[in-house]
Amino acid sequence: MNTELHAVTDANGRPLSFFMTAGQVNHYTGAAALLDELPKAQWLLGDRGYDADWFRDALEAKGIQPCIPGRKSRNEPVRCDKRRYRRRSRIEIMFGRLKDWRRVATPLRPVFNRLLLRRRPRCHRHLLAMTNES
């Protein structure tokens, strides 16, 4: 049992909106779902899973410049600002904080311990990060 959590954040890594999909669903489903909820921004950071021509075109139509590295199987290489792409660590930190607060919000009881220790669902996280800074 896997899940993927797609998130839109601001420049400081504060979450704005989330979308959860099943683990076997591709990233384009989460990108399409969050596309209408994107706020005004100059840049969008995302990992390789969001590299699609239709997604890049939709971002540019909204006036957002994508900073998404190209997939390795792409025929024509895509330019990505590596300096900006390093800011992706802010989103990783945000996901870490969410996991910490989940432990506080849902304490494990002895009955649930036995159930949860047998089979724990894995949660993969993939990123969409909005930045308003230049």
ZALOSE-519255 format. One record per atom (N, C-alpha, C): y, x, z; residue in one letter. Coordinates in steps of 0.2 Angstrom, whole numbers, plus 5000, padded with zeros to 4 digits. Atoms other than C-alpha are relative to their C-alpha. Example, Ala and Ser with C-alpha at 12.3 -4.5 7.8 and 13.67 -1.06 7.14 Angstrom:
# ZALOSE-519255
+-------+------+------+---------+
: north : east :   up : residuo :
+-------+------+------+---------+
:  4994 : 5004 : 5000 :       A :
:  4978 : 5062 : 5039 :       A :
:  5006 : 5004 : 5000 :       A :
:  4994 : 4996 : 4999 :       S :
:  4995 : 5068 : 5036 :       S :
:  5005 : 4996 : 5003 :       S :
+-------+------+------+---------+
***
This chain:
# ZALOSE-519255
+-------+------+------+---------+
: north : east :   up : residuo :
+-------+------+------+---------+
:  4994 : 5004 : 5000 :       M :
:  5000 : 5000 : 5000 :       M :
:  5006 : 5005 : 5000 :       M :
:  4994 : 4996 : 5000 :       N :
:  5016 : 5009 : 4994 :       N :
:  5006 : 4995 : 4998 :       N :
:  4993 : 5004 : 5001 :       T :
:  5034 : 5003 : 4993 :       T :
:  5005 : 5006 : 4997 :       T :
:  4994 : 4996 : 5002 :       E :
:  5049 : 5011 : 4984 :       E :
:  5006 : 4996 : 5003 :       E :
:  4994 : 5003 : 4998 :       L :
:  5066 : 5008 : 4992 :       L :
:  5006 : 5003 : 4996 :       L :
:  4994 : 4998 : 5004 :       H :
:  5081 : 5009 : 4980 :       H :
:  5006 : 4999 : 5004 :       H :
:  4994 : 5001 : 4996 :       A :
:  5098 : 5011 : 4988 :       A :
:  5006 : 5002 : 4996 :       A :
:  4993 : 4999 : 5002 :       V :
:  5116 : 5011 : 4983 :       V :
:  5004 : 5002 : 5006 :       V :
:  4996 : 4998 : 4994 :       T :
:  5127 : 5021 : 4995 :       T :
:  5007 : 5002 : 4997 :       T :
:  4993 : 4997 : 5002 :       D :
:  5145 : 5027 : 4995 :       D :
:  5000 : 5007 : 5001 :       D :
:  5000 : 4992 : 5001 :       A :
:  5151 : 5045 : 4994 :       A :
:  4998 : 5003 : 5007 :       A :
:  5002 : 4997 : 4993 :       N :
:  5147 : 5048 : 5013 :       N :
:  4993 : 4998 : 5002 :       N :
:  5006 : 5002 : 4998 :       G :
:  5130 : 5041 : 5012 :       G :
:  4998 : 4994 : 5004 :       G :
:  5001 : 5006 : 4996 :       R :
:  5133 : 5025 : 5020 :       R :
:  4997 : 4994 : 4995 :       R :
:  5004 : 5005 : 5005 :       P :
:  5121 : 5011 : 5012 :       P :
:  5005 : 4994 : 4999 :       P :
:  4997 : 5006 : 5003 :       L :
:  5129 : 4997 : 5002 :       L :
:  4995 : 4995 : 4998 :       L :
:  5005 : 5005 : 5002 :       S :
:  5114 : 4988 : 4995 :       S :
:  4993 : 5004 : 4999 :       S :
:  5007 : 4998 : 5000 :       F :
:  5095 : 4990 : 4995 :       F :
:  4996 : 4995 : 4995 :       F :
:  5005 : 5004 : 5004 :       F :
:  5081 : 4984 : 4983 :       F :
:  4993 : 5003 : 5001 :       F :
:  5006 : 4997 : 4999 :       M :
:  5063 : 4986 : 4987 :       M :
:  4995 : 4998 : 4995 :       M :
:  5005 : 5001 : 5005 :       T :
:  5049 : 4987 : 4974 :       T :
:  4993 : 5002 : 5003 :       T :
:  5007 : 4997 : 4998 :       A :
:  5030 : 4990 : 4975 :       A :
:  5000 : 5007 : 4997 :       A :
:  5001 : 4992 : 5002 :       G :
:  5024 : 5008 : 4973 :       G :
:  4999 : 5001 : 4993 :       G :
:  5002 : 4999 : 5007 :       Q :
:  5017 : 5006 : 4956 :       Q :
:  5005 : 4998 : 4995 :       Q :
:  4994 : 5002 : 5005 :       V :
:  5033 : 4999 : 4948 :       V :
:  5004 : 5005 : 4999 :       V :
:  4996 : 4994 : 5002 :       N :
:  5043 : 5011 : 4938 :       N :
:  5008 : 4999 : 5003 :       N :
:  4993 : 5000 : 4997 :       H :
:  5061 : 5015 : 4944 :       H :
:  5005 : 4996 : 4996 :       H :
:  4996 : 5003 : 5004 :       Y :
:  5069 : 5006 : 4930 :       Y :
:  5001 : 4993 : 5002 :       Y :
:  5000 : 5007 : 4997 :       T :
:  5065 : 4989 : 4939 :       T :
:  5006 : 5000 : 5005 :       T :
:  4995 : 4999 : 4994 :       G :
:  5075 : 4995 : 4954 :       G :
:  5007 : 5001 : 4997 :       G :
:  4994 : 4998 : 5003 :       A :
:  5089 : 5002 : 4943 :       A :
:  5003 : 4993 : 4997 :       A :
:  4997 : 5006 : 5003 :       A :
:  5091 : 4985 : 4933 :       A :
:  5002 : 4995 : 5005 :       A :
:  4999 : 5005 : 4995 :       A :
:  5091 : 4975 : 4949 :       A :
:  5007 : 5002 : 5004 :       A :
:  4994 : 4997 : 4996 :       L :
:  5105 : 4986 : 4957 :       L :
:  5006 : 5001 : 4995 :       L :
:  4995 : 4998 : 5005 :       L :
:  5115 : 4988 : 4941 :       L :
:  5006 : 4995 : 5001 :       L :
:  4994 : 5005 : 4999 :       D :
:  5126 : 4972 : 4944 :       D :
:  5003 : 5001 : 5006 :       D :
:  4997 : 5000 : 4993 :       E :
:  5129 : 4976 : 4962 :       E :
:  5004 : 5007 : 5001 :       E :
:  4997 : 4993 : 5000 :       L :
:  5137 : 4994 : 4958 :       L :
:  5007 : 4999 : 5001 :       L :
:  4992 : 5001 : 4999 :       P :
:  5155 : 4995 : 4965 :       P :
:  5003 : 5005 : 4995 :       P :
:  4996 : 4996 : 5004 :       K :
:  5169 : 5004 : 4956 :       K :
:  4999 : 5007 : 5002 :       K :
:  5001 : 4993 : 4998 :       A :
:  5165 : 5023 : 4956 :       A :
:  5001 : 5004 : 4994 :       A :
:  5000 : 4996 : 5005 :       Q :
:  5167 : 5038 : 4946 :       Q :
:  4994 : 5003 : 4998 :       Q :
:  5006 : 4996 : 5001 :       W :
:  5150 : 5046 : 4947 :       W :
:  4994 : 4996 : 5003 :       W :
:  5006 : 5003 : 4997 :       L :
:  5132 : 5040 : 4950 :       L :
:  4995 : 5006 : 5000 :       L :
:  5005 : 4995 : 4999 :       L :
:  5119 : 5052 : 4957 :       L :
:  4993 : 4996 : 5000 :       L :
:  5007 : 5003 : 5000 :       G :
:  5101 : 5048 : 4954 :       G :
:  4995 : 5005 : 4998 :       G :
:  5006 : 4995 : 5001 :       D :
:  5084 : 5057 : 4953 :       D :
:  4998 : 4999 : 4993 :       D :
:  5003 : 5000 : 5007 :       R :
:  5074 : 5060 : 4937 :       R :
:  4997 : 4993 : 4998 :       R :
:  5003 : 5007 : 5002 :       G :
:  5066 : 5043 : 4938 :       G :
:  5004 : 4995 : 4997 :       G :
:  4995 : 5005 : 5003 :       Y :
:  5082 : 5034 : 4933 :       Y :
:  5002 : 5003 : 4994 :       Y :
:  4997 : 4998 : 5007 :       D :
:  5084 : 5044 : 4917 :       D :
:  4997 : 4996 : 4995 :       D :
:  5001 : 5005 : 5006 :       A :
:  5084 : 5031 : 4903 :       A :
:  5006 : 4999 : 4996 :       A :
:  4994 : 5001 : 5004 :       D :
:  5096 : 5029 : 4889 :       D :
:  5003 : 4994 : 5001 :       D :
:  4997 : 5006 : 4999 :       W :
:  5099 : 5011 : 4892 :       W :
:  5004 : 5000 : 5007 :       W :
:  4997 : 4999 : 4994 :       F :
:  5103 : 5015 : 4910 :       F :
:  5007 : 5004 : 5000 :       F :
:  4994 : 4995 : 5001 :       R :
:  5115 : 5029 : 4905 :       R :
:  5006 : 4996 : 4996 :       R :
:  4996 : 5004 : 5004 :       D :
:  5123 : 5017 : 4892 :       D :
:  5004 : 4995 : 5004 :       D :
:  4998 : 5005 : 4996 :       A :
:  5125 : 5003 : 4905 :       A :
:  5005 : 5003 : 5005 :       A :
:  4995 : 4997 : 4996 :       L :
:  5134 : 5015 : 4917 :       L :
:  5006 : 5002 : 4997 :       L :
:  4994 : 4998 : 5004 :       E :
:  5146 : 5022 : 4904 :       E :
:  5004 : 4994 : 4998 :       E :
:  4996 : 5006 : 5002 :       A :
:  5150 : 5004 : 4899 :       A :
:  5004 : 4997 : 5006 :       A :
:  4997 : 5002 : 4994 :       K :
:  5155 : 5001 : 4917 :       K :
:  5005 : 5005 : 5002 :       K :
:  4995 : 4995 : 4999 :       G :
:  5166 : 5017 : 4917 :       G :
:  4997 : 5005 : 5006 :       G :
:  5004 : 4995 : 4996 :       I :
:  5153 : 5027 : 4928 :       I :
:  4997 : 5005 : 4997 :       I :
:  5003 : 4994 : 5004 :       Q :
:  5148 : 5044 : 4923 :       Q :
:  4994 : 5002 : 5004 :       Q :
:  5006 : 4999 : 4997 :       P :
:  5130 : 5047 : 4927 :       P :
:  4999 : 5008 : 5001 :       P :
:  5002 : 4993 : 4998 :       C :
:  5124 : 5063 : 4936 :       C :
:  4992 : 5000 : 5001 :       C :
:  5007 : 5001 : 4999 :       I :
:  5105 : 5061 : 4933 :       I :
:  4997 : 5006 : 4996 :       I :
:  5004 : 4995 : 5004 :       P :
:  5094 : 5076 : 4927 :       P :
:  4995 : 4997 : 4996 :       P :
:  5004 : 5003 : 5005 :       G :
:  5084 : 5073 : 4912 :       G :
:  4993 : 5001 : 5002 :       G :
:  5007 : 4999 : 4998 :       R :
:  5065 : 5070 : 4913 :       R :
:  4998 : 5006 : 4996 :       R :
:  5002 : 4994 : 5004 :       K :
:  5055 : 5085 : 4907 :       K :
:  4997 : 4998 : 4994 :       K :
:  5003 : 5002 : 5007 :       S :
:  5047 : 5075 : 4893 :       S :
:  5005 : 4998 : 4995 :       S :
:  4995 : 5002 : 5004 :       R :
:  5064 : 5071 : 4886 :       R :
:  5001 : 5005 : 4994 :       R :
:  5000 : 4996 : 5006 :       N :
:  5066 : 5077 : 4868 :       N :
:  5007 : 5004 : 4999 :       N :
:  4993 : 4997 : 5000 :       E :
:  5085 : 5080 : 4869 :       E :
:  5002 : 5001 : 5007 :       E :
:  4998 : 4998 : 4993 :       P :
:  5091 : 5089 : 4885 :       P :
:  5006 : 4996 : 5001 :       P :
:  4994 : 5003 : 4998 :       V :
:  5104 : 5080 : 4895 :       V :
:  5004 : 5004 : 5005 :       V :
:  4996 : 4996 : 4995 :       R :
:  5118 : 5089 : 4904 :       R :
:  5001 : 4996 : 5007 :       R :
:  4999 : 5003 : 4993 :       C :
:  5119 : 5086 : 4923 :       C :
:  5004 : 5005 : 5004 :       C :
:  4996 : 4995 : 4996 :       D :
:  5132 : 5094 : 4934 :       D :
:  4996 : 5001 : 5007 :       D :
:  5005 : 4998 : 4994 :       K :
:  5121 : 5103 : 4947 :       K :
:  5004 : 5001 : 5006 :       K :
:  4996 : 4999 : 4994 :       R :
:  5136 : 5106 : 4959 :       R :
:  5000 : 4993 : 5003 :       R :
:  5000 : 5007 : 4997 :       R :
:  5138 : 5087 : 4961 :       R :
:  4993 : 4997 : 5002 :       R :
:  5007 : 5002 : 4998 :       Y :
:  5119 : 5084 : 4961 :       Y :
:  4998 : 5002 : 5007 :       Y :
:  5002 : 4998 : 4993 :       R :
:  5118 : 5094 : 4977 :       R :
:  5002 : 4995 : 5005 :       R :
:  4998 : 5005 : 4995 :       R :
:  5127 : 5080 : 4986 :       R :
:  4994 : 4994 : 5001 :       R :
:  5005 : 5005 : 4999 :       R :
:  5111 : 5070 : 4985 :       R :
:  4997 : 5001 : 5007 :       R :
:  5003 : 4999 : 4993 :       S :
:  5106 : 5077 : 5002 :       S :
:  5003 : 4995 : 5004 :       S :
:  4997 : 5005 : 4996 :       R :
:  5118 : 5065 : 5009 :       R :
:  4996 : 4993 : 5001 :       R :
:  5004 : 5006 : 5000 :       I :
:  5107 : 5051 : 5004 :       I :
:  4993 : 5001 : 5003 :       I :
:  5006 : 4998 : 4996 :       E :
:  5091 : 5060 : 5010 :       E :
:  5001 : 4999 : 5008 :       E :
:  4998 : 5000 : 4993 :       I :
:  5100 : 5061 : 5027 :       I :
:  5000 : 4992 : 5002 :       I :
:  4999 : 5007 : 4999 :       M :
:  5104 : 5042 : 5026 :       M :
:  4993 : 4997 : 5001 :       M :
:  5007 : 5003 : 5000 :       F :
:  5085 : 5038 : 5023 :       F :
:  4997 : 5002 : 5007 :       F :
:  5002 : 4998 : 4994 :       G :
:  5081 : 5049 : 5038 :       G :
:  5002 : 4996 : 5006 :       G :
:  4997 : 5004 : 4995 :       R :
:  5093 : 5040 : 5049 :       R :
:  4997 : 4993 : 5000 :       R :
:  5003 : 5007 : 5000 :       L :
:  5086 : 5023 : 5044 :       L :
:  4993 : 5000 : 5003 :       L :
:  5007 : 5000 : 4997 :       K :
:  5068 : 5029 : 5048 :       K :
:  5001 : 5001 : 5008 :       K :
:  4999 : 4999 : 4992 :       D :
:  5075 : 5035 : 5066 :       D :
:  5001 : 4993 : 5003 :       D :
:  4998 : 5006 : 4997 :       W :
:  5083 : 5018 : 5069 :       W :
:  4994 : 4995 : 5000 :       W :
:  5006 : 5005 : 5001 :       R :
:  5067 : 5009 : 5063 :       R :
:  4996 : 5001 : 5007 :       R :
:  5004 : 4998 : 4994 :       R :
:  5058 : 5018 : 5078 :       R :
:  5003 : 4996 : 5006 :       R :
:  4997 : 5003 : 4994 :       V :
:  5071 : 5011 : 5090 :       V :
:  4999 : 4992 : 5000 :       V :
:  5000 : 5008 : 5001 :       A :
:  5071 : 4993 : 5083 :       A :
:  4993 : 4997 : 5001 :       A :
:  5006 : 5003 : 5000 :       T :
:  5053 : 4991 : 5082 :       T :
:  4995 : 5004 : 5004 :       T :
:  5004 : 4996 : 4996 :       P :
:  5044 : 4999 : 5097 :       P :
:  4993 : 4997 : 4999 :       P :
:  5007 : 5002 : 5001 :       L :
:  5025 : 4999 : 5095 :       L :
:  4997 : 4998 : 5007 :       L :
:  5003 : 5002 : 4995 :       R :
:  5015 : 4989 : 5107 :       R :
:  4993 : 5002 : 5000 :       R :
:  5007 : 4998 : 5000 :       P :
:  4997 : 4993 : 5112 :       P :
:  4996 : 4997 : 4995 :       P :
:  5004 : 5004 : 5005 :       V :
:  4989 : 4979 : 5102 :       V :
:  5002 : 5002 : 4993 :       V :
:  4998 : 4998 : 5007 :       F :
:  4999 : 4984 : 5086 :       F :
:  4998 : 5007 : 4999 :       F :
:  5002 : 4993 : 5001 :       N :
:  4995 : 5002 : 5089 :       N :
:  4994 : 5001 : 4997 :       N :
:  5007 : 4999 : 5003 :       R :
:  4977 : 5000 : 5085 :       R :
:  5000 : 4998 : 4993 :       R :
:  5000 : 5002 : 5006 :       L :
:  4981 : 4990 : 5070 :       L :
:  5004 : 5005 : 4995 :       L :
:  4996 : 4995 : 5004 :       L :
:  4994 : 5002 : 5063 :       L :
:  4998 : 5007 : 4999 :       L :
:  5003 : 4993 : 5001 :       L :
:  4985 : 5018 : 5066 :       L :
:  4994 : 5000 : 4995 :       L :
:  5005 : 5000 : 5005 :       R :
:  4971 : 5012 : 5055 :       R :
:  5002 : 5001 : 4993 :       R :
:  4997 : 4999 : 5006 :       R :
:  4981 : 5010 : 5040 :       R :
:  5007 : 4999 : 5000 :       R :
:  4993 : 5000 : 5000 :       R :
:  4999 : 5014 : 5038 :       R :
:  5003 : 4999 : 4993 :       R :
:  4997 : 5000 : 5006 :       P :
:  5009 : 5009 : 5023 :       P :
:  5005 : 5006 : 4998 :       P :
:  4996 : 4995 : 5002 :       R :
:  5017 : 5023 : 5014 :       R :
:  5007 : 4998 : 4997 :       R :
:  4993 : 5003 : 5003 :       C :
:  5036 : 5021 : 5009 :       C :
:  5003 : 5006 : 4996 :       C :
:  4997 : 4996 : 5005 :       H :
:  5042 : 5031 : 4994 :       H :
:  5007 : 4998 : 5000 :       H :
:  4993 : 5002 : 5001 :       R :
:  5061 : 5032 : 4992 :       R :
:  5003 : 5003 : 4994 :       R :
:  4997 : 4998 : 5006 :       H :
:  5070 : 5034 : 4977 :       H :
:  5008 : 4998 : 5000 :       H :
:  4993 : 5000 : 4998 :       L :
:  5089 : 5036 : 4976 :       L :
:  5004 : 4997 : 4994 :       L :
:  4994 : 5002 : 5004 :       L :
:  5104 : 5028 : 4968 :       L :
:  5006 : 5001 : 5004 :       L :
:  4995 : 4998 : 4996 :       A :
:  5119 : 5036 : 4975 :       A :
:  5007 : 4999 : 4997 :       A :
:  4994 : 5001 : 5003 :       M :
:  5137 : 5030 : 4972 :       M :
:  5005 : 5005 : 5003 :       M :
:  4995 : 4995 : 4997 :       T :
:  5151 : 5043 : 4974 :       T :
:  5007 : 4998 : 4997 :       T :
:  4993 : 5001 : 5002 :       N :
:  5170 : 5039 : 4973 :       N :
:  5004 : 5006 : 5000 :       N :
:  4996 : 4994 : 5000 :       E :
:  5175 : 5057 : 4975 :       E :
:  5000 : 5003 : 4993 :       E :
:  5001 : 4996 : 5006 :       S :
:  5179 : 5068 : 4960 :       S :
:  4998 : 5007 : 5001 :       S :
+-------+------+------+---------+
***
